[in-house]
Amino acid sequence: MNLRDIAAASATWQVASIRADRSLTREIQQRLVSLGFQPGPVDGLWGNGTQSAFAASPGSTNLR
């Protein structure tokens, strides 16, 4: 699974399944930075900074 798969799907994704994928988490962190959000270090770990930045982004609508 990658970020394009998630963006193209109409399904709702579980955040836990994304957190477990360090490559995908890193990709999301990089995208958040490019959009002006501050997820903290781009390290593939879904921490508080990533969670806060993601929740503030428009991309969080298909996740629960």
C-alpha positions as CSV (number, residue, x, y, z in Angstrom):
1,M,0.0,0.0,0.0
2,N,1.2,3.5,-0.8
3,L,-0.2,7.0,-0.5
4,R,-1.5,6.9,-4.0
5,D,-3.5,3.8,-3.3
6,I,-5.1,5.5,-0.3
7,A,-5.8,8.7,-2.2
8,A,-7.4,6.8,-5.1
9,A,-9.7,4.6,-3.0
10,S,-13.1,5.5,-1.8
11,A,-12.8,3.2,1.2
12,T,-12.1,4.2,4.7
13,W,-8.7,3.2,6.0
14,Q,-7.7,2.2,9.5
15,V,-5.0,4.5,11.0
16,A,-3.5,1.5,12.8
17,S,-2.8,-0.2,9.5
18,I,-1.0,2.9,8.2
19,R,1.0,3.4,11.4
20,A,2.4,-0.1,11.1
21,D,3.8,0.7,7.6
22,R,7.0,2.8,8.2
23,S,7.5,3.4,4.5
24,L,3.9,4.7,4.1
25,T,4.2,6.8,7.3
26,R,7.4,8.4,6.0
27,E,5.7,9.2,2.7
28,I,2.8,10.8,4.6
29,Q,5.2,12.8,6.7
30,Q,7.1,14.0,3.6
31,R,3.8,15.1,2.1
32,L,2.7,16.9,5.2
33,V,5.9,18.8,5.2
34,S,5.5,19.8,1.6
35,L,2.0,21.1,2.4
36,G,3.3,23.2,5.2
37,F,2.4,21.0,8.2
38,Q,4.9,20.2,11.0
39,P,4.8,16.4,11.6
40,G,8.2,16.4,13.4
41,P,11.0,14.3,12.0
42,V,10.4,12.4,8.8
43,D,11.4,9.1,10.3
44,G,8.6,6.7,9.5
45,L,7.3,6.6,13.1
46,W,3.8,7.8,13.7
47,G,4.1,9.9,16.8
48,N,2.2,12.8,18.3
49,G,3.6,15.3,15.8
50,T,2.5,13.2,12.9
51,Q,-0.9,12.6,14.4
52,S,-1.5,16.3,15.0
53,A,-0.3,17.4,11.6
54,F,-2.3,14.7,9.9
55,A,-5.5,15.5,11.8
56,A,-5.2,19.1,10.8
57,S,-4.7,18.2,7.1
58,P,-7.6,17.7,4.6
59,G,-6.3,14.2,3.9
60,S,-7.6,12.8,7.1
61,T,-11.2,12.5,6.0
62,N,-11.0,8.8,4.8
63,L,-9.4,7.5,7.9
64,R,-10.8,6.4,11.2
